[in-house]
Amino acid sequence: MTDTPLITVAGPGDRQRIVDSLVAAFPVDPVLRFLFPGDYPRQAAAFFGYLFDKRVNRGTVWTIDGVAAAIWEPPSGGDDPADGIDLPADAGERMKEYDAAVHAALPDEPFWYLGVLGTRPEATGRGWGRALMAAGLRRAAEDGLPAFLETSKPENVDFYRRAGWEVAAEFDRPLRTWVMKQ
């Protein structure tokens, strides 16, 4: 890490900056491109805004100045990923398909879930993603629960392995994805 970041729990006033940063962080991500092959900026903003809105009042969105963010789902359970998002029907169907594949690979027992970890491109390489990840992992450890995430980028598998995660499951449909546990 090249500097010591100030990690805060995001509040509603952080929404726009975090959403903008996440849209900037994921333009070539396989999952986001599968979900939103057309109007990526608008649809990804609706998606990240939805995730932010569902988690911000639970205190499970950590940020570094809105430039980097981690959105965690606590063990209380998730929501239908397409419920309440203003998206075309085909995008909603792809979201349901992908979400079903991910949930089939997750355990039935309680766990914390790292749904989104992203940093604006101009701020990468500072270790902020790892720092934000650690905030959520501490919370999971306090609860005595494991943490899970999924990725469809092969290079992310190595990134997460270096941070102590291990592959718990894999699937190929609707796209190649690794589910990881810590």
N, C-alpha and C positions, 0 to 999 in steps of 0.2 A: 504494500500500500504506500502510495507516495505522499498522502496527507491523511490526517485524522478527520473523518467526516463527522458532522453533527447529524445523528439519526434522530428523527422525531416521528411520533405517531401522527399521521396525516389527519387533517380536519377537512370539513366541507370546503373551506376556502382554498384548499390545495388542489381541488378537482381539475380545473382547466390545465394547470401547468403539468400535473402528472399525466393526464390523458394525452396532452400534446407530446410529452416526452416518450410515452409508451408507443404512440403511433410512429414517432420517429425511430424508435428502437427496433421495430419489427417489420420493416417493409419487405424483407425477403424470407421471413420465417415460413417454413413449410406449412405449419398449421394455419397461420393467418392467411396465407395464400390459398390454401385449400378452402377455408371458410369464406373468404372474400376475394374471389378471383377478379371481380369487376372493379367497383369503386372502393379500393382499399382505404384511402384516407377517411372517408365518411363512415364506412361500415366499421372499420377498426375503432374509430373514435366512439361510435355508439356502443360497441362491445366493451371497450375499456371503461367507458363512463358507467355502463351498467355494473360491471364488476366493482368499480370504485364505490358506487352508490350503495351496493349491497353489503360492502365490508367496512366502510369508513366509520359507521356508528358502532361497530363491534370492536374498534380499536386495533384492527388487524391489517392496516395499511401503513407500512413504514416507508419513510422517504428521506432523501437527502436533498433538501432545497427544491423538491419537485423535479429535479433533474434525473434522479434515479428513484425507483420505487419497487417495493415488494408487496404484492397483494396475497395475503394468506387467508385460507378458509379454515375457521376453527372447527373442532370436532362436532359441533352442534349440527352439522349437515349443510348441504348445499341447496341450490335452487336449480330449477330447470334452466339451462344456460340460454335458451332462446326466449324464455318467458319475459315479456316486458321490454324487449329490445326492438327498436324501430329498424327492422331489416327486411329485405325482400324474402318471400317465402322460401326460395331455394337456399338462401344462406341459413335460414332457420332450420331447414331440414338437414343440411350438412352439419350444423352445430349439434343437433340431436344425435346424428349418426356418430360423430366423433366422441361426444360426451358418453354415449352408451358404451363404446369400445373402451374408453378410459375407465369408466366405473366398473366394467366387468373385470378389469385387471387389478382393482383396488380391494383391500380387505374389508370384511364386514365389521371388524372392530373399530373403535374410535381412533382417529389420527388427525394430525394437522396436514393441510395440503397447501403447498406453494403453487398457487395458480399462475402468478405472473411475477417475473423478475426482469426488469429492464432498465437500461440507462441510455440517455440521449447519446448518439454516436460520438459527439465531440467531447464527451466526458468519460468515455470508456478507458479501461486500462489503469484506473486509479484504485481498484479493489473495492469500489462502492457496492457492487453486486454481492460480493462475499460478505461485506459488512451488514448489508440489509438481510441477506439470507440468515446470518448468524442471529439477528434479532428475533426472527421467527422461530429458529431452532431452539433458542433459549426458552421461549414461551412454551414450545412443545415439551421440552425437557422438564420445565416446572410442572407441567401437567402429567409427567411420566408417560408420555405418548410418543409413538414414532411419527415421523414426518414423511410425506410422499410428494412427488412431483412427476410430471411427464414432460418429455421433450421429443421432438421429431428431427432435431438437428444432430447428426452424428458427432460433430465437434463439441456439442454441449455435454454429451455423455462423459467425455474426458474431463471437461471443466468441473462437472459435478462430482465425478470420482475423486478428483484432487481435493475436493471440499468434504470428502468423507461419505458421499452417497454411494449406494450400490444398486445395480440393476436388479429389480424385483420381478419384472415381467416385461414382455415385448409383444407387440402385435403388428401385423402388416396391413390391416384394413381398418379404416379407409386409407390410411397412409402409415408408413413405418414409424413406430413410436416406441420409446423406452419409458417404462414406469420405474422410478427410482425411489429408494427408501433410505432413510437415515434414522 
